[in-house]
Structure formats: C-alpha cells, structure tokens
Amino acid sequence: MGFLNPLILAGLAAAAIPIAVHLFNFRRPDRLDFSTLRFVREIEATSMRRVRIRQWLLLALRTIAVVCLVLAFARPTPTAGASVLEDGAPRSLALVVDNSRSMGLRDAQGALIDQARELGAAVLETGSAGDEQTVLPMARPPEYRPVPFSTVGPALDAVEAMSARPGAETLTAAVSRAASLLEGAIHPRREVIVVSDLQAATFTDSVSATLPDDVDVTLIPLGGRRQVNTAVTDLEVVSQIVEPGRPVQIQATVVRYGGRPGTVGAALVLDGERVAETAVDVVPDVPVQVPFTVTPTVRGWVGGEVRIEGDAAEWDDVRYFALRVPPPPRILLVRGDGQRADLVALALGVVAEGGSVVLNEVAEGGLAGADLDRYDAVVLAGVSSVGDVGRLASFVADGGGVLTFPSDDPASMNPLLAAVGGGRVDGLEGDGTESLGTSTDVDLEHPVFAGVFDAARPRPEAIDIRQIAQYRPGGANESTLIGTQAGPPLVQEIRRGRGSLLYVGVAPDLEWSDLPQSGLFVPLLFRSAAYLSAGSAIEDEGELRARQGGSVRVEGVEAGAALRLVGPDGIALSPPQRTVPGAVVLDVDDAVTTAGLYRVVQGDRTLRVVAVNDSARESDPAALDADEAVRRLEDATGRPVRLVADAASLLDEESSSRTPVWTWLLGIALACLVAETLVTTRWKPSST
C-alpha cells in the first residue's frame, strides 16, 4: 500500500496529543471538609475503576480518530503487490478479456466466459471516478472498435456483451494491442489487466509484443480443471478424380484432447442427407484418421460435413467441406501429321459418346490457332512440333493438362519437356520386331489408377513392348506411373504449377507395343484425361476460416448481375469481386464469422459452394500452468507480470473493495469522534 499524499503522514504525530492529555492531568483537586472519610473509602475502589475505564476509552477513541483522519487525507493507493480491485490514483486501464472458443467450456464455478465477464466487471467497477477504461476482447466482431470510456457504464456494457467467439488472436498479440491503445492515455498510471483461461494454443506466437516501461501488466487466470474435448480437426477429399456414380474417398481427422480412451460416433452428411456412419476409437491426444466413401450422383458443387457425437464444445464437433463434381472434361485431340492417332480418337470417341468427355479434334497444324482456354486437357498423338511451347507450358502451370504420345521422332518433344521442367528423350530403343520386355511397377496409389482395379483384377495386365522412347527424367517434380523392363518409363508424370504433363513412352501403334489392344488402353486415356482436367485439386480451393477471410474463385459467371455470398443463415454478403482470365474472384474479408456452407449465387443460379470452418487450433483446451504463463508473457512483453492466482477470492473481496480505502478511514474517524462526544457528555461515572 502506498499513499498519494505521503507528506501528510507527518500528522500522525498528532496522535500523541490525546496520550499527553491522558497522562498529564493539570487540574488541581478541590478541597472539601468532611466530618468523616469512612464512606468515601468504601466507594473508592468501585468509583475509580469506572473513571479509569472512561478515560482509557476516550484515549482510544481520540487516538484512533486522529490516526484515521491523517491516513484518509494521505490517500492510500495500491502498489505492485496490492489487489487489482483496490482503489488508488486515477488510471488508464486496458482490460483484455479472453473470449476465445475455449471460454465456452465450464468448470465447477460455471461457464468460463461468465466468470470472465464477472471478473471484468469487478475490475471496472472498483476504479476511481476519473479512470479511463478500454475493453478489448481477444475475439472481436468486425465492427468492434475499442475506445476509452470515461465512465464505467459503457465499459460494463462492452464486457456484458461478450460471448465466446471464433478467430481469437493470441493473448500476447492482444496485450500488445492493448498497450498501443494506451499510448494516448490521459493518466500517467497505465495498466493492462488480462483475464484468461491460459489456453496454450492461443496464448502466444512468434511476434514480439514488447511493452513500454510505464505499462503495468496483471494476469488473472480462470479455470480450475483439465478440460476434455473431442473435435473434428481436419477434412480432406482424398480422391483427385471425381465423377458422378463413382466412389469418392474423404478422410476426416478426429482428436480427443485429454480425458480417457473411448468410442465416438461419426457421420458424413452430403447435401443434407446422412450417407455414411462409423464408430471411431479415440485415444487422448492422438489424431485418428477416419475414412469415408461417398458417391455423388450429379455434377456440380455439393456441400457436406463430417459430424461426431456432441460434447461440451459443440463448435468443433462438425467440419464442413465443398466438393466439385466437374463437368465432362473438355479434351482437345491433336493428331500428328503422318502418325497413327486413330486408335486414340476411337477410344476417346467411345468415352465421349457416353457423355464422360467432350472431344474436339484438330490436325497438328491447327494447334497454333486453338483457344486453349476452352479446354481442360490436350492430347498430343504423334505431334512432332507444338509451335509455341511457352503457351502449352503456361496452360499446364495454370491447371491444364497435357497427355503426349511420341512420334517417329520422339526427340522433337524435348522443347516442350524442357519448358515444363521435365527431362529429355535421347532417341528410340528397339525396332518394333523383337520384344524389349514388359511393363512393370504400376503406381496403383496414383489417382489415375486409384479405384480402377479390385480384388478380382488387382493389377493391370503386362504390356509387351517392342519399341520405346528413351526418356530420361530431369527433375524432382517427376514420378513414374508405369515402368518397363527395358528401363525407360512407359508413363511418366511431370508436374508444373497447378497442372501436369503425362508422357507415354510408346506411340498408339501396335508396332510399338500391345498397349492399344490391351484392356488398360481406354481406362488409361479416360482416367488420364479426367486427372489432367482436375488441375491441382478437386476440393474447394482456398477453404475459408471464420473471421480470416480469403479469395474464392468462381467460374461460369455471366456478365451483368453481381455475385452474392449467401451464408447458412440465409444472410447474403456482397464481397468485392475482380475479374481474372476465365473466372471472377471474390475477396472475402473477416465479415464471414460463422462456420458452415456458403453458396455463391448469381441471380437464381448457384455457381459454387464454399466451406467455412473454425480454426482447429482452438479445439485443444489444454491450459498453461500459471507460472509458465507468467514466464511466457514476461518474455513476450519485456515487462514484469503480476499474477492474481486466486480469481475466486478476488471475487469474494470485490464487494468490500468497491469503496475506496480512504472513505473507510474517514468513516472510522468520524465514528470515533461521535462516540467520543457521547462518552464525554453522557457517561458520568456514578459514585453509587
């Protein structure tokens, strides 16, 4: 405890005045003549005891009154070791309240967010009349603007309006922001008081939060037990080729934080219909991969979710995803001059008749004039010159795909291979008369082959090879899909940007190999075309996080009407939009605050679905030890941190701390003076 007016403490010397008056009584006793002293001696003992009690009581009342008056005028004020609820000099206070998702959990004292609001209100209400108070939640709605309040009412309203929200910044970042708000403070006494459950995942980051030397920091922790939470923390569309009527693999990640091992139910919902269920055996703090299989029936964008059994933290019991079942791939088949491309055209034509692809054919000379933006993949069948290789390389990098078969001069494809970062062809091996061996080492995990083979047909048939291009890989962005006994790959993938080039080492000619007449030929063409058309991902590109925003690419936009982003609650937003080649990009800001499935609509058309999820880092409720939290906060801020370890006792003392200390002292002094007056005037020790 310190004093605003310490010089007044010299007045404590005045407490010696009543003592001096008591010890030195200067009145002379009156002389009276009595006939006898016998009766006086009889009452002497009783009478003197009463007088002494009265005198000692008056001494105590006068001394206490003087001491309390002096202390009251000296204005006691809290020091670094005092409770934050004590009154003192007017201060500029920034109150940081943790309202992250974990604050929605409960302990024996109730919901943590309710306790935080109660503590925050207690801190604010015990301030002086001239205090400047700013309230800063760690998770704020986009429209929230922290401002200093000169009266306690608006500050209390701001605290009362808080709720547990997604998208909280780290505690150290909030403290740094609070200190910056105090830069223009009107009082020299500046404080940052933090109320938090000390969740480790949202406590600190790598960003420095060094505070000025004149800003004090106090930490008030909440929560009295280890919380348990089971959450869906991640969701991935595993399949890279998605077609109507074919199974799609989706994998969810479920984690139980704390608690004991157990089993939880999980379900996959697609377009509002529950299509798969399973039981998940969970072990504390160990991620569990949960596979699901779903079969979409129509093309276009569909939305789904994986949901587990509910617990206290309902916000992370579900995770959303958006799945695009693309339209039939648009394939451009380029037939090489003087080369056999009829078998490729026949195989793709059969697939096109079934509506699985849209096929267009041009001669080798027509490639230069083709508008590549109209196609998803290009098949080069025996083409000896592609003209502008940079155009095809950019097409691949932007998400397109190229499938190429060699011509009689396979080295003519080297410029294109170099442009996409691949290797080179050093000529031909074999003359087409004798077998060089068969195909080997098929990468069955690659999307081109995933799901094609089953238990009845676990591997593709071996392809007899009589002539093959001598391709030598040239970079780390390559992989072999099918190898050969001869050495050069039969099918090689070269990845560039968002797309790929698939190089087939044999021409679609029976003189080169048995590939055109094998059962692998048609599936290889179709699956390769579908894979190359998919670009870099099928899953919603740039999945959004609640309150973080991002960019959403939308294709198929018609000129005129603006795009709207419609949330699960039906509220439509109109984010800024910009045009890019082949699409419109929506720049979504932090106004998207609720997790769920959002639709991008233009007029009556739904152009795509966007999945918005909360950050998975808030799902782990594990809290730091209070001393460790203090250490981390001191390291981040460069300031000593005062810890108020017992929040419950702080609330218990709150009612007695609302009145400033000096008013209590003044009241005691006045009470003593009133009592002294009553004793002096009303209490006359009787001699009977």
Helices and strands as residue ranges (DSSP letters): E 2-3, G 6-15, H 16-23, H 38-74, E 76-77, E 92-97, G 101-104, E 106-107, E 110-111, H 112-125, E 132-137, H 152-160, H 171-181, E 190-196, G 200-202, E 215-221, E 229-237, E 248-257, E 262-270, E 273-282, E 288-294, E 300-308, G 314-316, E 318-325, E 330-335, H 342-353, E 358-363, G 364-366, G 372-374, E 377-381, H 389-397, E 401-405, G 410-413, H 414-419, E 424-429, E 437-440, E 464-465, E 468-472, E 478-484, E 491-496, E 499-504, G 515-517, H 521-533, E 544-545, E 550-554, E 564-566, E 572-573, E 577-580, E 583-588, E 596-602, E 605-613, G 616-619, H 626-637, E 641-643, H 647-652, H 654-657, H 661-682
